[in-house]
Amino acid sequence: MKCGIIGLPNVGKSTLFNALCENEQALAANYPFATIDPNSSLVRVPDDRIQKLSKICNPQKIIPAAFEILDIAGLVKGASKGEGLGNAFLSHIRSVNALFHIVRCFEDDDIQHVENRIDPLEDIEIINAELALSDLEILEKNYQKLKKTQKTEDDKKKISVIEKAIELISKEQRILNNLDKDEIEYLSIFQLISIKPVVYVCNVDENSSVNGNSHTKSIEEYSKLNNSETLLVSAKIESEISQISNNEEKKMFLNSMGLKETGLKRVIKKGYALLNYINFFTAGEKELRAWTISKGTLAPSAAGEIHTDMEKGFIRAETISYEDYIEYNGESGAKEKGKLRLEGKEYEVNDGDVMHFLFNV
């Protein structure tokens, strides 16, 4: 899982990145283009189930799931034509699975805006226009190339899909909403930004972190129309939370702000939901580990996440649901109650399954 933080310069991307990563490795400054090269960090996925499982299996080592966050430099008008080092920044955006588009939704005369005004919807339109123009350029190049070399019926189908995509982008319509799964899968070879899922993260002031404000309401309406997601986060609050090491103090601070959980947890939950991800576990005395897979993954493919040999020589999977593992105090208790199941090649792994794979190569 690799998510990119994008937006205009100076909207709080690096501040939020530092808070999410609970460190200060990205330069956060009150001027545009403080970030040039993308900052990257591997972030642990907070999962309360890990602690409950560890109390039962007492592992020597605990390895939670993790994903990579990229803090990508701010885009400006003309980025698709190279303005503000735009071409380099756009290539970084193409490398991620999902986008967290940070939008400034607060007033503060001390923090300059690259356009010298506060208009979140206009900010979104600037970024989306540059992303669309960049994708159009890629599609048109491949369209012309395929038109010259087409030989088969399959080539004609590919040309038709590219034509549809070009038309949709030109009309400012989302590809994800208007093409079928096979068509989108074909377009994925071009690393189009237009087919990446997006969460609009509204960077708000402290007083708007729970209920939002007039700016966030307009973005929520925009998101609904475009089948996207919205998340309210105060980069300032998250920055303060990240400096608190004691968990109890962190909870007290969150409660005082009217928040139930940190922005990190909410961002990860949104990311998982966007990309259709779930976790399964392997648990034993040596190691407890969470593994990330797509919802609908079959047991052999899940085994392949651990090692390719497990997938090649898959025999069956000893499986206990998370709930049964906790209720019956681990593998032996679940086995006694008949809750350990032997699942075959067609088994669709469920979120939280505790699994042991049997294989032979």
Helices and strands as residue ranges (DSSP letters): E 2-6, H 13-21, E 39-44, H 48-57, E 61-63, E 66-71, G 79-81, G 83-85, H 86-94, E 98-104, H 120-149, H 153-170, H 175-178, H 181-187, G 188-190, G 193-195, E 198-203, G 206-208, H 214-225, E 229-233, H 235-242, H 247-256, H 263-275, E 277-283, E 287-294, H 299-306, H 308-312, E 314-320, H 322-327, H 331-336, E 341-343, E 354-359
